[in-house]
């Protein structure tokens, strides 16, 4: 289940379907990832083909899945919920 967002564009997409704050090239993959996060019970369930799921260093623990060569969706996990979901440019 999804608990909270850091990125307002992802939150708009999830809550209303609005895509204004996201690049058009990333919308379909963002929708797929948000749908997967909604049903996941553990962060490891995001280890899906093509997403390059991996844990990030640091505290609190966060995970990352790939949107494109430069962009990742990162998230934390608490009480069975994906929290602080963010869209980040790694480069």
DSSP file (Angstrom, degrees, kcal/mol; ACC not computed):
  #  RESIDUE AA STRUCTURE BP1 BP2  ACC     N-H-->O    O-->H-N    N-H-->O    O-->H-N    TCO  KAPPA ALPHA  PHI   PSI    X-CA   Y-CA   Z-CA
    1    1 A X              0   0    0      0, 0.0    81,-3.2     0, 0.0     2,-0.5   0.000 360.0 360.0 360.0 153.4    0.0    0.0    0.0
    2    2 A X  B     +a   82   0A   0     79,-0.2    81,-0.2     1,-0.2     3,-0.1  -0.816 360.0 172.1 -97.5 128.4    1.1    3.6   -0.6
    3    3 A X        -     0   0    0     79,-3.7     2,-0.3    -2,-0.5    80,-0.2   0.863  56.9 -11.0-100.8 -48.9    1.5    5.8    2.5
    4    4 A X        -     0   0    0     78,-0.9    81,-2.0     0, 0.0     2,-0.3  -0.972  52.5-138.1-154.4 164.1    3.1    9.1    1.5
    5    5 A X  B     -e   85   0B   0     -2,-0.3    81,-0.2    79,-0.3    79,-0.1  -0.920  14.0-173.7-125.8 149.4    4.9   11.0   -1.3
    6    6 A X  S    S+     0   0    0     79,-3.2     2,-0.6    -2,-0.3    80,-0.2   0.667  80.2  68.9 -99.5 -36.2    7.8   13.3   -1.6
    7    7 A X     >  -     0   0    0     78,-1.9     4,-1.9     1,-0.2     3,-0.2  -0.763  67.9-157.7 -92.8 117.7    7.3   14.1   -5.3
    8    8 A X  H  > S+     0   0    0     -2,-0.6     4,-2.6     1,-0.2     5,-0.2   0.829  91.5  57.4 -64.2 -34.1    4.1   16.1   -6.0
    9    9 A X  H  > S+     0   0    0     12,-0.2     4,-2.2     2,-0.2    -1,-0.2   0.908 107.9  46.3 -64.8 -41.7    3.9   15.0   -9.6
   10   10 A X  H  > S+     0   0    0      2,-0.2     4,-2.5     1,-0.2    -2,-0.2   0.887 112.1  51.9 -66.2 -38.3    3.8   11.3   -8.5
   11   11 A X  H  X S+     0   0    0     -4,-1.9     4,-2.8     2,-0.2     5,-0.3   0.921 109.8  48.8 -64.0 -43.3    1.2   12.1   -5.9
   12   12 A X  H  X>S+     0   0    0     -4,-2.6     4,-2.7     1,-0.2     5,-1.2   0.916 111.7  49.8 -60.7 -43.7   -1.0   13.9   -8.5
   13   13 A X  H  X5S+     0   0    0     -4,-2.2     4,-0.8     4,-0.3    -2,-0.2   0.923 115.0  43.8 -61.0 -45.0   -0.7   10.9  -10.9
   14   14 A X  H  <5S+     0   0    0     -4,-2.5    -2,-0.2     1,-0.2    -1,-0.2   0.912 122.9  34.6 -67.3 -45.0   -1.6    8.5   -8.1
   15   15 A X  H  <5S+     0   0    0     -4,-2.8    -2,-0.2    -5,-0.2    -3,-0.2   0.852 138.9   8.3 -84.0 -35.7   -4.5   10.5   -6.7
   16   16 A X  H  <5S-     0   0    0     -4,-2.7    -3,-0.2    -5,-0.3    -2,-0.1   0.545  90.1-116.5-125.4 -12.0   -6.1   12.2   -9.7
   17   17 A X     << +     0   0    0     -5,-1.2    -4,-0.3    -4,-0.8     2,-0.2   0.470  62.6 148.7  83.9   0.9   -4.4   10.8  -12.8
   18   18 A X        -     0   0    0     -6,-1.0    -1,-0.3     1,-0.1    -2,-0.2  -0.495  27.0-175.8 -72.6 137.3   -2.9   14.2  -13.7
   19   19 A X    >   +     0   0    0     -2,-0.2     3,-2.1     1,-0.1    -1,-0.1   0.288  46.9 113.5-115.6   7.5    0.4   14.0  -15.5
   20   20 A X  T 3  S+     0   0    0      1,-0.3    -1,-0.1   -11,-0.0     4,-0.1   0.813  78.9  47.3 -55.0 -37.2    1.3   17.7  -15.8
   21   21 A X  T 3  S+     0   0    0    -12,-0.2     2,-0.3    -3,-0.1    -1,-0.3   0.330 103.9  75.0 -91.4   8.5    4.4   17.5  -13.4
   22   22 A X  S <  S-     0   0    0     -3,-2.1     2,-0.2   -13,-0.2     5,-0.1  -0.895  88.7-104.0-120.2 149.7    5.9   14.4  -15.1
   23   23 A X    >>  -     0   0    0     -2,-0.3     3,-2.0     1,-0.1     4,-0.8  -0.518  29.4-127.8 -68.5 137.0    7.7   13.9  -18.3
   24   24 A X  G >4 S+     0   0    0      1,-0.3     3,-0.6    -2,-0.2     4,-0.5   0.821 107.5  60.7 -56.4 -33.6    5.5   12.3  -20.9
   25   25 A X  G 34 S+     0   0    0      1,-0.2    -1,-0.3     2,-0.1     4,-0.2   0.698 108.5  43.7 -67.9 -18.4    8.1    9.7  -21.6
   26   26 A X  G <> S+     0   0    0     -3,-2.0     4,-2.5     1,-0.1    -1,-0.2   0.544  86.0  90.8-104.2  -8.9    7.9    8.4  -18.0
   27   27 A X  H <X S+     0   0    0     -4,-0.8     4,-2.6    -3,-0.6     5,-0.2   0.916  85.9  48.9 -60.5 -49.6    4.2    8.4  -17.3
   28   28 A X  H  > S+     0   0    0     -4,-0.5     4,-2.0     1,-0.2    -1,-0.2   0.909 115.2  44.4 -59.3 -43.5    3.4    4.8  -18.4
   29   29 A X  H  > S+     0   0    0     -4,-0.2     4,-2.4     2,-0.2    -1,-0.2   0.884 111.6  53.4 -70.6 -36.9    6.3    3.3  -16.3
   30   30 A X  H  X S+     0   0    0     -4,-2.5     4,-2.8     2,-0.2     5,-0.2   0.914 108.5  50.4 -61.5 -42.3    5.4    5.5  -13.3
   31   31 A X  H  X S+     0   0    0     -4,-2.6     4,-2.4     1,-0.2    -2,-0.2   0.932 110.6  49.6 -60.8 -45.9    1.8    4.2  -13.5
   32   32 A X  H  X S+     0   0    0     -4,-2.0     4,-1.9     1,-0.2    -2,-0.2   0.908 113.1  46.2 -59.7 -43.9    3.1    0.6  -13.6
   33   33 A X  H  X S+     0   0    0     -4,-2.4     4,-2.7     2,-0.2    -2,-0.2   0.916 111.8  50.2 -68.6 -43.0    5.4    1.2  -10.6
   34   34 A X  H  X S+     0   0    0     -4,-2.8     4,-2.0     1,-0.2    -2,-0.2   0.893 110.3  51.0 -63.0 -38.7    2.7    3.0   -8.5
   35   35 A X  H  X S+     0   0    0     -4,-2.4     4,-1.1    -5,-0.2    -1,-0.2   0.899 111.6  47.9 -63.6 -39.7    0.3    0.1   -9.2
   36   36 A X  H  X S+     0   0    0     -4,-1.9     4,-1.4     1,-0.2     3,-0.3   0.895 110.5  50.8 -68.1 -40.4    2.9   -2.4   -8.1
   37   37 A X  H  < S+     0   0    0     -4,-2.7    45,-0.3     1,-0.2    -1,-0.2   0.862 104.1  60.3 -63.7 -35.0    3.7   -0.4   -4.9
   38   38 A X  H  < S+     0   0    0     -4,-2.0    -1,-0.2     1,-0.2    -2,-0.2   0.855 114.5  33.0 -61.8 -36.4    0.0   -0.3   -4.1
   39   39 A X  H  < S+     0   0    0     -4,-1.1    -1,-0.2    -3,-0.3    -2,-0.2   0.593  93.4 109.9 -98.4 -12.0   -0.3   -4.1   -3.9
   40   40 A X     <  -     0   0    0     -4,-1.4    42,-0.1     1,-0.1     3,-0.1  -0.379  42.2-173.0 -67.9 140.3    3.2   -4.9   -2.6
   41   41 A X  S    S+     0   0    0      1,-0.3     2,-0.3    -2,-0.1    -1,-0.1   0.579  76.9  28.9-104.2 -17.3    3.4   -6.2    1.0
   42   42 A X  S >  S-     0   0    0      1,-0.1     3,-1.6    38,-0.0    -1,-0.3  -0.978  80.5-120.7-138.6 149.9    7.2   -6.1    1.1
   43   43 A X  G >  S+     0   0    0     -2,-0.3     3,-2.0     1,-0.3    -1,-0.1   0.837 109.7  67.1 -60.8 -31.1    9.7   -3.9   -0.7
   44   44 A X  G >  S+     0   0    0      1,-0.3     3,-1.6     2,-0.2    -1,-0.3   0.689  82.9  74.8 -64.4 -17.3   11.3   -7.0   -2.3
   45   45 A X  G <  S+     0   0    0     -3,-1.6    -1,-0.3     1,-0.3    -2,-0.2   0.585  82.5  69.9 -70.1  -8.3    8.1   -7.6   -4.3
   46   46 A X  G <   +     0   0    0     -3,-2.0     2,-2.3    -4,-0.2    -1,-0.3   0.384  65.0 108.1 -87.2   3.5    9.2   -4.6   -6.4
   47   47 A X    <   +     0   0    0     -3,-1.6     2,-0.2     5,-0.1    -1,-0.1  -0.447  51.7 152.6 -79.5  67.6   12.0   -6.8   -7.9
   48   48 A X    >   -     0   0    0     -2,-2.3     3,-1.9     1,-0.1     4,-0.4  -0.645  54.8 -78.4-100.5 155.3   10.2   -7.1  -11.2
   49   49 A X  T 3  S+     0   0    0      1,-0.3    -1,-0.1    -2,-0.2    -2,-0.0  -0.250 114.0   9.3 -54.4 130.5   11.7   -7.6  -14.6
   50   50 A X  T 3  S+     0   0    0      1,-0.1    -1,-0.3    -3,-0.1    -3,-0.0   0.342 102.4  94.9  85.4  -6.1   13.3   -4.5  -16.1
   51   51 A X  S <  S-     0   0    0     -3,-1.9    15,-4.0    -5,-0.1    -2,-0.1   0.629  75.8-142.5 -94.4 -13.0   13.0   -2.3  -13.0
   52   52 A X        -     0   0    0     -4,-0.4    -5,-0.1    13,-0.2    -3,-0.1   0.927  24.7-160.9  50.7  51.5   16.5   -2.9  -11.6
   53   53 A X        +     0   0    0     -5,-0.3     2,-0.3    -7,-0.2    12,-0.2  -0.366  21.9 154.4 -61.0 135.2   15.3   -2.9   -8.0
   54   54 A X  E     -B   64   0A   0     10,-1.8    10,-2.4    -2,-0.1     2,-0.2  -0.974  41.8-107.3-160.7 155.2   18.0   -2.4   -5.4
   55   55 A X  E     -B   63   0A   0     -2,-0.3     2,-0.3     8,-0.2     8,-0.3  -0.532  32.0-135.1 -79.8 149.5   18.5   -1.1   -1.9
   56   56 A X  E     -B   62   0A   0      6,-3.0     6,-0.5    -2,-0.2     2,-0.1  -0.738  20.3-110.3-102.7 153.9   20.1    2.3   -1.2
   57   57 A X  S    S+     0   0    0     -2,-0.3     2,-0.1     4,-0.1    -1,-0.1  -0.441  72.6  50.4 -77.6 156.2   22.8    3.0    1.4
   58   58 A X  S    S-     0   0    0     -2,-0.1     2,-0.4     3,-0.1     4,-0.2  -0.427  82.9 -42.8 111.7 176.2   22.0    5.1    4.4
   59   59 A X  S    S+     0   0    0     -2,-0.1     2,-0.2     2,-0.1    -2,-0.0  -0.998 110.9  39.3-132.6 134.4   19.5    5.4    7.1
   60   60 A X  S    S-     0   0    0     -2,-0.4     2,-0.1     0, 0.0    -1,-0.1   0.553 103.5-110.2 -72.5 159.4   16.6    5.2    7.0
   61   61 A X        +     0   0    0     -2,-0.2    16,-0.5    16,-0.1     2,-0.3  -0.334  43.7 177.0 -63.8 134.0   16.6    2.3    4.6
   62   62 A X  E     -BC  56  76A   0     -6,-0.5    -6,-3.0    -4,-0.2     2,-0.3  -0.918  14.9-148.2-134.5 161.2   15.3    3.2    1.1
   63   63 A X  E     -BC  55  75A   0     12,-2.9    12,-2.1    -2,-0.3     2,-0.3  -0.837   7.2-148.6-127.6 165.1   14.9    1.3   -2.2
   64   64 A X  E     -BC  54  74A   0    -10,-2.4   -10,-1.8    -2,-0.3     2,-0.3  -0.989   8.7-171.8-138.3 143.2   15.1    2.3   -5.9
   65   65 A X  E     - C   0  73A   0      8,-2.2     8,-2.5    -2,-0.3     2,-0.3  -0.981  32.4-109.6-131.1 148.7   13.5    1.1   -9.1
   66   66 A X  E     + C   0  72A   0    -15,-4.0     6,-0.2    -2,-0.3     3,-0.1  -0.568  33.3 169.1 -85.8 133.4   14.5    2.3  -12.6
   67   67 A X  S    S-     0   0    0      4,-2.7     2,-0.2     1,-0.4     5,-0.2   0.768  73.9 -29.2 -98.6 -48.2   12.3    4.6  -14.8
   68   68 A X  S    S-     0   0    0      3,-1.8    -1,-0.4   -42,-0.0   -42,-0.0  -0.826  84.8 -66.2-152.7-171.5   15.0    5.4  -17.4
   69   69 A X  S    S+     0   0    0     -2,-0.2     3,-0.0     1,-0.2    21,-0.0   0.862 133.9  21.1 -55.9 -37.0   18.7    5.7  -17.8
   70   70 A X  S    S+     0   0    0     20,-0.1    20,-3.1    19,-0.1    21,-0.4   0.706 112.1  75.7-104.6 -24.2   18.7    8.8  -15.5
   71   71 A X  E     + D   0  89A   0     18,-0.2    -4,-2.7    19,-0.1    -3,-1.8  -0.732  48.9 175.2-105.6 141.9   15.5    8.6  -13.5
   72   72 A X  E     -CD  66  88A   0     16,-2.4    16,-3.1    -2,-0.3     2,-0.6  -0.973  27.6-134.7-134.5 148.5   14.5    6.4  -10.5
   73   73 A X  E     -CD  65  87A   0     -8,-2.5    -8,-2.2    -2,-0.3     2,-0.3  -0.940  30.7-168.7 -97.6 125.1   11.6    6.1   -8.2
   74   74 A X  E     +CD  64  86A   0     12,-2.3    12,-2.8    -2,-0.6     2,-0.3  -0.843   9.7 169.5-113.8 152.9   12.9    5.8   -4.7
   75   75 A X  E     -C   63   0A   0    -12,-2.1   -12,-2.9    -2,-0.3     9,-0.2  -0.994  25.0-138.2-158.7 154.3   10.8    4.8   -1.6
   76   76 A X  E     -CD  62  83A   0      7,-2.9     7,-1.9    -2,-0.3     2,-0.4  -0.492  22.3-133.6-101.3 179.6   11.0    3.9    2.0
   77   77 A X  E     + D   0  82A   0    -16,-0.5     2,-0.3     5,-0.2     5,-0.2  -0.993  27.2 162.0-142.4 132.2    9.0    1.2    3.8
   78   78 A X  E >   - D   0  81A   0      3,-2.4     3,-1.6    -2,-0.4    -2,-0.0  -0.937  68.7 -13.7-152.4 125.9    7.1    1.3    7.1
   79   79 A X  T 3  S-     0   0    0     -2,-0.3     3,-0.1     1,-0.3    -2,-0.0   0.822 127.7 -49.2  56.3  36.6    4.4   -1.0    8.5
   80   80 A X  T 3  S+     0   0    0      1,-0.2     2,-0.4   -39,-0.0    -1,-0.3   0.569 117.2 110.2  81.4   8.7    3.6   -2.6    5.1
   81   81 A X  E <   - D   0  78A   0     -3,-1.6    -3,-2.4   -79,-0.0     2,-0.5  -0.930  69.6-125.9-120.3 141.1    3.4    0.7    3.3
   82   82 A X  E     -aD   2  77A   0    -81,-3.2   -79,-3.7    -2,-0.4   -78,-0.9  -0.721  41.2-171.5 -76.1 129.0    5.6    2.4    0.7
   83   83 A X  E     + D   0  76A   0     -7,-1.9    -7,-2.9    -2,-0.5   -78,-0.1  -0.859  50.6  15.9-126.4 159.4    6.4    5.8    2.1
   84   84 A X  E    S-     0   0A   0     -2,-0.3   -79,-0.3    -9,-0.2     2,-0.3   0.892  74.6-166.3  48.8  51.2    8.1    9.0    0.9
   85   85 A X  E     +e    5   0A   0    -81,-2.0   -79,-3.2    -3,-0.2   -78,-1.9  -0.520  12.1 178.6 -72.4 129.9    7.9    8.0   -2.7
   86   86 A X  E     - D   0  74A   0    -12,-2.8   -12,-2.3    -2,-0.3     2,-0.5  -0.939  31.7-138.6-135.8 152.7   10.1   10.2   -4.9
   87   87 A X  E     - D   0  73A   0     -2,-0.3     2,-0.4   -14,-0.2   -14,-0.2  -0.972  34.4-175.2-109.8 119.2   11.2   10.6   -8.5
   88   88 A X  E     - D   0  72A   0    -16,-3.1   -16,-2.4    -2,-0.5     2,-0.7  -0.912  29.6-138.6-124.1 144.3   14.9   11.4   -8.7
   89   89 A X  E     - D   0  71A   0     -2,-0.4   -18,-0.2   -18,-0.2   -19,-0.1  -0.894  17.9-166.3 -94.8 110.6   17.3   12.3  -11.4
   90   90 A X              0   0    0    -20,-3.1    -1,-0.1    -2,-0.7   -19,-0.1   0.695 360.0 360.0 -73.1 -19.3   20.5   10.3  -10.5
   91   91 A X              0   0    0    -21,-0.4    -1,-0.2     0, 0.0   -20,-0.1   0.426 360.0 360.0-121.9 360.0   22.8   12.1  -12.9
